[in-house]
Amino acid sequence: MAGKIEEIRVLSVERLKEEENSTRLELLNLRFKVATRQLSDHSTLRAGRHQLARILTVLRERELVGGAE
């Protein structure tokens, strides 16, 4: 699990924001699939939420340190 957050920490702020947007869009699509019963594996929704949380955590860390914009 530590490897996932380390992979995110090496990304630039711009790349993190791109990843945040794409993850949010992916989660939106997954929620639609759940609502229409097209998604058979609900763990992908949970994994997406965890990925978004990791990205937001790293962005917040950088904001607090003063490294963001």
C-alpha positions in Angstrom: 0.0 0.0 0.0 2.8 2.4 0.7 4.0 2.0 -2.9 0.8 3.6 -4.2 1.2 6.8 -2.2 4.8 7.1 -3.1 4.0 6.9 -6.8 1.6 9.8 -6.3 4.0 11.9 -4.3 6.5 12.0 -7.2 4.0 13.7 -9.5 4.0 17.4 -10.1 1.1 19.6 -8.9 -0.2 20.0 -12.4 -0.2 16.3 -13.0 -1.9 15.7 -9.6 -4.7 18.1 -10.6 -5.1 16.2 -13.9 -5.3 12.9 -12.1 -7.8 14.4 -9.6 -10.1 15.5 -12.5 -9.8 12.2 -14.3 -10.5 10.2 -11.1 -13.5 12.3 -10.3 -14.9 11.7 -13.8 -14.2 8.0 -13.5 -16.1 7.9 -10.2 -19.0 9.7 -11.8 -19.2 7.1 -14.5 -18.9 4.3 -12.0 -21.7 5.7 -9.9 -23.9 5.8 -13.0 -23.0 2.1 -13.7 -23.9 1.2 -10.2 -27.2 3.0 -10.5 -28.1 1.2 -13.7 -26.8 -2.2 -12.5 -24.1 -2.4 -15.2 -21.2 -2.7 -12.7 -20.6 -6.2 -11.5 -17.6 -5.4 -9.3 -18.3 -2.8 -6.7 -14.8 -2.8 -5.4 -13.7 -0.6 -8.3 -15.8 2.2 -6.9 -14.2 1.9 -3.5 -10.7 1.7 -5.1 -11.5 4.9 -7.0 -12.5 6.7 -3.9 -9.3 5.7 -2.2 -7.2 6.8 -5.1 -8.9 10.2 -5.0 -8.3 10.5 -1.3 -4.6 9.8 -1.9 -4.3 12.5 -4.5 -6.1 15.0 -2.4 -3.9 14.2 0.6 -0.8 14.8 -1.4 -2.1 18.1 -2.7 -3.1 19.2 0.8 0.4 18.2 2.1 2.0 20.3 -0.5 -0.3 23.2 0.1 0.5 23.2 3.8 4.3 23.1 3.1 3.9 25.9 0.7 5.0 23.9 -2.4 1.7 24.4 -4.2 1.5 27.3 -6.6 
